[in-house]
């Protein structure tokens, strides 16, 4: 099946309002990974849906795709006052994520929007675009300004998400925590501290982030919940549960807390989600449905993507292996190993399976790669060399990857971020 046919097939699932929401989410994140004009059009066609949660994720995915062809669709959503606040907010954030300076004018228009979450989001998106412009100008020598120490050697993002702000320089957790919680500082500066704390991914940094769930801005609390879902640490369960159980909390925050719990996927987290399947707030109960699906996905060892390694198209199997490498879940090792060991498999697919195993970086995955260091296919044996080097790097303590896309169905910015990684802000 060609990529165009695949987009059409998956797009039908997304557009079909009779399909279970969890299946439509899976279709959405598949389209995000396929990319291209047709995929963007299929995603944008769903902005008339009644589910604010789904529309929020549509905007999130369009931003993560970073394709300027999505700009007109996102601008239309931002300008549409009939759309829910969480949907307009996500459209504004996506405009910043794409990184195209042509979005500055429309963002400036809405930075004073009466809906505070929309206004704050546009402020952040403008901050990101202007920061990108400044870095580009410095890099190409079109300004006399030089990079400050604070902008050099910024920490890498192990989650591969396109964030609303760049990370701040690495500092002591206590220093970053102070910046995070100082509500007198610009939101952009506090977000930068937030993403550095996330990238550290230590229990200490998780607990520091959890304090942010008590800050006054609903947008800020929503983003805190999103990054806690990316980290997937059980240390954040109590804080996320507290905000989810608070009926006075903004629904946008409660939904993100639910999705974060789904990404954490422990029995304790799943028990909490069960409590809210009949919540009066539609976005909360739908988030719990999707989050429980994500939890099952996390714990079952069954990846709908792994099944794609059996499809007819070698190009499609190659892309499936790539996505599984992004997810980095040990649950996909058996499927990737099967295709790598199949000497009749297309070398392009086998090479991608090897690199995915290198990204997963468990001892089991590394043992498999050792088998193919002398493979007759040059591209396969070279991929194994590179993958083993990646595995060694992953496990060295220099750099921590954590199931960034893991959630292809998370990928809900939230958290149904993570599934793709997701899921959103």
C-alpha positions as CSV (number, residue, x, y, z in Angstrom):
1,X,0.0,0.0,0.0
2,X,1.4,3.4,-1.0
3,X,1.8,6.2,1.5
4,X,-1.1,8.2,-0.1
5,X,-3.4,5.2,0.1
6,X,-2.4,4.7,3.8
7,X,-3.2,8.3,4.6
8,X,-6.6,7.9,3.0
9,X,-7.3,4.7,4.9
10,X,-6.2,6.0,8.2
11,X,-7.9,9.4,7.6
12,X,-11.2,7.6,7.2
13,X,-10.9,6.2,10.7
14,X,-10.1,9.6,12.2
15,X,-13.0,11.3,10.4
16,X,-15.5,8.6,11.3
17,X,-17.3,9.9,14.4
18,X,-18.8,6.5,15.0
19,X,-15.4,5.0,15.8
20,X,-14.3,4.7,19.4
21,X,-12.4,7.7,20.5
22,X,-9.3,5.6,21.3
23,X,-9.2,4.3,17.7
24,X,-9.5,7.8,16.3
25,X,-6.6,8.9,18.5
26,X,-4.5,6.0,17.2
27,X,-5.4,7.1,13.6
28,X,-4.4,10.7,14.5
29,X,-1.0,9.8,15.7
30,X,-0.4,7.5,12.7
31,X,-1.2,10.4,10.4
32,X,1.1,12.6,12.4
33,X,3.9,10.2,11.8
34,X,3.1,9.7,8.1
35,X,3.1,13.5,7.5
36,X,2.6,15.4,4.3
37,X,-0.1,17.6,2.8
38,X,-2.7,14.9,2.7
39,X,-2.2,13.9,6.3
40,X,-2.5,17.5,7.4
41,X,-5.7,17.9,5.4
42,X,-7.2,14.8,7.0
43,X,-6.3,16.1,10.5
44,X,-7.6,19.6,9.9
45,X,-10.9,18.2,8.6
46,X,-11.8,17.1,12.1
47,X,-11.8,20.5,13.7
48,X,-15.6,20.5,13.5
49,X,-15.8,17.6,15.9
50,X,-17.7,17.9,19.2
51,X,-14.9,16.5,21.2
52,X,-12.7,19.3,22.6
53,X,-10.2,16.7,23.6
54,X,-9.8,15.4,20.1
55,X,-9.6,18.9,18.6
56,X,-6.9,19.8,21.2
57,X,-4.9,16.8,20.0
58,X,-5.4,17.6,16.3
59,X,-3.8,21.0,16.9
60,X,-1.0,19.5,19.0
61,X,-0.1,17.0,16.3
62,X,-0.1,19.7,13.6
63,X,2.3,21.6,15.7
64,X,4.6,18.6,16.3
65,X,4.7,17.9,12.6
66,X,6.3,21.4,12.1
67,X,5.0,21.7,8.5
68,X,4.1,25.2,7.5
69,X,1.3,23.8,5.4
70,X,-0.6,23.5,8.6
71,X,-0.4,27.2,9.4
72,X,-3.7,28.3,7.7
73,X,-5.7,25.6,9.5
74,X,-4.2,26.5,12.9
75,X,-4.8,30.3,12.4
76,X,-8.4,29.6,11.5
77,X,-8.9,27.7,14.8
78,X,-7.1,30.3,16.8
79,X,-9.4,33.0,15.3
80,X,-12.6,31.0,15.8
81,X,-14.1,32.2,19.1
82,X,-16.6,29.4,19.0
83,X,-13.8,26.8,19.6
84,X,-13.1,25.8,23.2
85,X,-10.4,27.6,25.0
86,X,-8.2,24.5,25.3
87,X,-8.5,24.0,21.5
88,X,-7.6,27.7,20.6
89,X,-4.8,27.5,23.1
90,X,-3.3,24.4,21.5
91,X,-3.6,26.1,18.0
92,X,-1.6,29.0,19.3
93,X,1.0,26.8,20.8
94,X,1.2,24.8,17.6
95,X,1.9,28.0,15.6
96,X,4.9,28.6,17.9
97,X,6.0,25.0,17.5
98,X,6.1,25.1,13.7
99,X,8.6,27.9,14.1
100,X,7.6,30.0,11.0
101,X,8.0,33.7,11.7
102,X,5.0,34.5,9.5
103,X,2.9,33.4,12.5
104,X,4.2,36.4,14.6
105,X,1.6,38.8,13.3
106,X,-1.4,36.7,14.1
107,X,0.0,35.7,17.6
108,X,0.5,39.4,18.4
109,X,-3.1,40.0,17.6
110,X,-4.2,37.5,20.2
111,X,-1.7,38.1,23.0
112,X,-4.4,40.2,24.6
113,X,-7.2,37.7,24.1
114,X,-9.9,37.9,26.8
115,X,-9.4,34.1,27.4
116,X,-6.4,34.1,29.6
117,X,-5.2,30.6,28.5
118,X,-5.2,31.8,24.9
119,X,-3.4,35.1,25.7
120,X,-0.7,33.4,27.7
121,X,-0.2,30.8,25.0
122,X,0.3,33.4,22.3
123,X,2.8,35.2,24.6
124,X,4.7,32.0,24.9
125,X,4.6,31.2,21.2
126,X,5.8,34.7,20.4
127,X,8.6,34.2,22.9
128,X,9.7,31.0,21.2
129,X,9.5,32.5,17.7
130,X,11.6,35.5,18.7
131,X,14.1,33.3,20.5
132,X,14.5,31.3,17.3
133,X,14.9,34.4,15.2
134,X,17.5,35.7,17.6
135,X,19.5,32.4,17.5
136,X,19.3,32.3,13.7
137,X,20.5,35.9,13.5
138,X,23.4,35.2,15.8
139,X,24.3,32.0,13.8
140,X,24.4,33.7,10.4
141,X,26.2,36.8,11.7
142,X,23.3,39.2,10.8
143,X,23.5,40.8,14.3
144,X,26.3,42.1,16.5
145,X,24.8,40.2,19.4
146,X,26.7,37.2,20.5
147,X,25.4,34.1,22.3
148,X,25.4,34.4,26.0
149,X,26.7,31.7,28.3
150,X,23.1,30.9,29.2
151,X,22.3,30.1,25.6
152,X,25.3,27.8,25.0
153,X,25.3,24.1,25.7
154,X,21.6,23.9,26.5
155,X,20.5,20.4,27.6
156,X,19.2,18.0,25.0
157,X,15.5,17.0,25.0
158,X,15.4,13.2,25.4
159,X,11.6,13.2,24.7
160,X,11.9,14.6,21.1
161,X,8.9,16.8,21.6
162,X,8.7,20.4,20.1
163,X,8.3,22.4,23.3
164,X,6.8,25.8,23.8
165,X,10.1,27.2,25.1
166,X,13.7,26.1,24.9
167,X,15.3,24.7,28.1
168,X,17.3,26.9,30.4
169,X,20.9,26.1,31.2
170,X,21.5,23.2,33.5
171,X,21.6,24.3,37.2
172,X,20.9,22.9,40.6
173,X,17.4,21.7,41.0
174,X,16.8,24.1,43.8
175,X,17.7,27.1,41.6
176,X,15.5,25.8,38.7
177,X,12.7,25.2,41.2
178,X,12.9,28.8,42.4
179,X,12.6,30.1,38.9
180,X,9.8,27.7,38.1
181,X,7.7,28.8,41.0
182,X,8.4,32.6,40.9
183,X,5.2,34.0,39.5
184,X,6.7,37.5,39.2
185,X,9.0,36.2,36.4
186,X,8.0,36.1,32.7
187,X,6.1,32.9,31.8
188,X,8.6,32.1,29.1
189,X,11.5,32.2,31.6
190,X,9.6,29.9,34.0
191,X,8.8,27.5,31.1
192,X,12.5,27.3,30.3
193,X,13.2,26.2,33.8
194,X,10.3,23.7,33.6
195,X,11.8,21.9,30.5
196,X,15.3,21.7,32.0
197,X,13.8,20.1,35.1
198,X,12.0,17.7,32.9
199,X,15.1,16.8,31.0
200,X,16.9,16.0,34.3
201,X,14.2,13.4,35.0
202,X,15.4,12.7,38.5
203,X,13.0,12.1,41.5
204,X,14.2,15.5,42.9
205,X,13.3,17.3,39.7
206,X,10.0,15.5,39.4
207,X,9.0,16.6,42.9
208,X,10.1,20.2,42.1
209,X,7.9,20.1,39.0
210,X,5.0,18.8,41.0
211,X,5.0,21.9,43.1
212,X,4.1,23.8,40.0
213,X,0.6,22.2,40.0
214,X,-0.2,24.7,42.8
215,X,0.7,27.8,40.8
216,X,-2.0,30.3,39.8
217,X,-1.9,30.0,36.0
218,X,-4.1,27.1,34.6
219,X,-2.0,27.1,31.5
220,X,1.1,26.6,33.6
221,X,-0.4,23.8,35.7
222,X,-1.6,22.1,32.5
223,X,2.0,22.2,31.1
224,X,3.4,20.9,34.4
225,X,1.0,17.9,34.1
226,X,2.1,17.3,30.5
227,X,5.8,17.1,31.3
228,X,5.1,14.9,34.3
229,X,3.4,12.6,31.9
230,X,6.5,12.6,29.7
231,X,8.7,11.7,32.6
232,X,6.4,8.9,33.7
233,X,7.6,8.8,37.2
234,X,5.4,7.3,39.9
235,X,6.7,10.0,42.2
236,X,4.2,12.4,40.6
237,X,1.1,10.3,41.0
238,X,0.0,11.9,44.3
239,X,0.2,15.4,42.9
240,X,-1.5,14.6,39.7
241,X,-4.3,12.7,41.5
242,X,-4.8,15.7,43.8
243,X,-5.5,18.1,40.9
244,X,-7.6,15.5,39.0
245,X,-9.8,15.0,42.0
246,X,-10.3,18.7,42.5
247,X,-13.7,19.5,40.8
248,X,-12.8,23.2,41.0
249,X,-9.7,22.7,38.9
250,X,-9.7,23.9,35.3
251,X,-10.9,21.1,33.1
252,X,-7.9,21.6,30.8
253,X,-5.6,20.9,33.8
254,X,-7.6,17.9,35.0
255,X,-7.6,16.4,31.5
256,X,-3.8,16.7,31.3
257,X,-3.4,15.1,34.8
258,X,-5.5,12.2,33.6
259,X,-3.4,11.7,30.5
260,X,-0.2,11.9,32.6
261,X,-1.5,9.2,34.9
262,X,-2.2,7.1,31.8
263,X,1.4,7.5,30.6
264,X,2.7,6.5,34.1
265,X,0.5,3.4,33.7
266,X,1.0,1.8,37.2
267,X,-1.9,-0.1,38.8
268,X,-2.3,2.8,41.3
269,X,-2.6,5.3,38.4
270,X,-5.1,3.2,36.6
271,X,-7.2,2.8,39.7
272,X,-7.4,6.6,40.0
273,X,-8.5,6.9,36.3
274,X,-11.3,4.5,36.8
275,X,-12.8,6.9,39.3
276,X,-13.5,9.5,36.6
277,X,-14.9,7.6,33.7
278,X,-18.3,9.2,34.4
279,X,-17.0,12.6,35.4
280,X,-19.5,15.5,34.6
281,X,-16.8,17.2,32.5
282,X,-16.7,15.6,29.0
283,X,-13.0,16.4,28.4
284,X,-12.1,14.7,31.7
285,X,-14.0,11.5,31.2
286,X,-12.8,11.2,27.6
287,X,-9.2,11.8,28.8
288,X,-9.6,9.0,31.3
289,X,-10.9,6.6,28.6
290,X,-7.9,7.5,26.3
291,X,-5.5,7.3,29.3
292,X,-6.7,3.9,30.4
293,X,-6.3,2.7,26.8
294,X,-2.8,4.1,26.9
295,X,-2.2,2.3,30.2
296,X,-3.3,-1.0,28.7
297,X,-1.1,-0.2,25.7
298,X,1.9,0.4,28.0
299,X,1.4,-2.7,29.9
300,X,0.1,-5.2,27.4
301,X,3.2,-5.6,25.2
302,X,0.8,-5.2,22.2
303,X,1.7,-2.3,19.9
304,X,-0.7,-1.6,17.0
305,X,2.4,-0.3,15.3
306,X,4.3,-3.5,15.8
307,X,1.6,-5.3,13.8
308,X,2.5,-3.0,10.9
309,X,5.8,-4.9,10.6
310,X,3.8,-7.6,8.9
311,X,2.3,-5.3,6.2
312,X,3.1,-5.7,2.5
313,X,4.9,-2.4,1.8
314,X,8.6,-2.4,2.7
315,X,8.5,1.4,2.9
316,X,5.7,1.1,5.4
317,X,7.5,-1.5,7.5
318,X,10.6,0.7,7.5
319,X,8.5,3.6,8.9
320,X,6.9,1.3,11.5
321,X,10.4,0.3,12.7
322,X,11.4,4.0,12.9
323,X,8.4,4.8,15.0
324,X,9.0,1.9,17.4
325,X,12.6,3.2,17.8
326,X,11.1,6.6,18.8
327,X,8.8,4.9,21.3
328,X,11.7,3.0,22.8
329,X,9.5,0.4,24.6
330,X,11.0,-3.1,25.3
331,X,7.6,-4.5,24.3
332,X,8.5,-4.1,20.6
333,X,11.8,-6.0,20.8
334,X,10.4,-9.3,19.7
335,X,8.7,-7.9,16.6
336,X,11.8,-5.9,15.6
337,X,14.0,-8.9,16.2
338,X,11.8,-11.1,14.0
339,X,12.2,-8.7,11.0
340,X,15.9,-8.2,11.6
341,X,16.5,-11.9,11.7
342,X,14.5,-12.5,8.5
343,X,17.2,-12.5,5.8
344,X,14.5,-12.3,3.1
345,X,13.4,-9.0,4.6
346,X,14.1,-5.7,2.7
347,X,17.6,-4.4,3.9
348,X,16.0,-1.0,4.3
349,X,13.6,-2.5,6.9
350,X,16.3,-4.6,8.6
351,X,18.5,-1.5,9.0
352,X,15.7,0.4,10.6
353,X,14.9,-2.5,13.0
354,X,18.5,-2.5,14.1
355,X,18.5,1.2,14.8
356,X,15.2,0.9,16.7
357,X,16.8,-1.8,18.9
358,X,19.7,0.5,19.5
359,X,17.3,3.2,20.7
360,X,15.6,0.8,23.1
361,X,19.0,0.0,24.5
362,X,18.2,-2.8,26.8
363,X,20.7,-5.7,27.3
364,X,18.3,-8.0,25.3
365,X,18.2,-5.5,22.4
366,X,22.0,-5.2,22.5
367,X,22.5,-9.0,22.4
368,X,20.4,-9.2,19.3
369,X,22.4,-6.5,17.6
370,X,25.6,-8.4,18.3
371,X,24.3,-11.2,16.2
372,X,24.4,-9.1,13.0
373,X,27.8,-7.3,13.2
374,X,29.0,-9.5,10.3
375,X,25.7,-9.6,8.3
376,X,26.2,-10.0,4.5
377,X,24.2,-6.8,4.0
378,X,26.5,-3.9,4.5
379,X,23.7,-1.5,5.5
380,X,22.5,-4.0,8.2
381,X,25.9,-4.6,9.7
382,X,26.7,-0.9,9.7
383,X,23.4,-0.1,11.3
384,X,24.2,-2.6,14.0
385,X,27.5,-0.9,14.7
386,X,25.8,2.5,14.9
387,X,23.0,1.1,17.0
388,X,25.3,-0.5,19.5
389,X,27.1,2.8,19.9
390,X,23.8,4.4,20.5
391,X,22.9,1.8,23.1
392,X,26.2,2.4,24.9
393,X,25.5,6.1,24.8
394,X,22.0,5.6,26.1
395,X,23.2,3.6,29.0
396,X,26.2,5.7,29.9
397,X,24.4,8.2,32.1
398,X,25.4,11.0,29.8
399,X,22.0,11.2,28.2
400,X,18.7,9.8,29.2
401,X,16.0,8.9,26.7
402,X,12.6,8.1,28.1
403,X,9.8,6.8,26.0
404,X,9.2,10.1,24.4
405,X,6.7,9.0,21.8
406,X,5.7,6.3,24.0
407,X,2.6,7.1,23.6
408,X,1.8,7.2,20.4
409,X,-1.5,7.4,21.9
410,X,-0.5,9.6,24.4
411,X,0.8,11.8,22.2
412,X,-2.4,13.5,23.4
413,X,-0.4,16.7,24.4
414,X,-0.7,15.9,26.7
415,X,0.0,12.9,27.4
416,X,-2.0,11.2,25.1
417,X,1.4,12.7,25.3
418,X,3.2,10.7,25.1
419,X,1.9,8.3,22.9
420,X,3.3,9.8,20.3
421,X,4.7,11.4,22.7
422,X,3.3,13.3,23.5
423,X,0.1,14.0,23.8
424,X,-0.1,18.1,24.3
425,X,-0.2,21.4,25.8
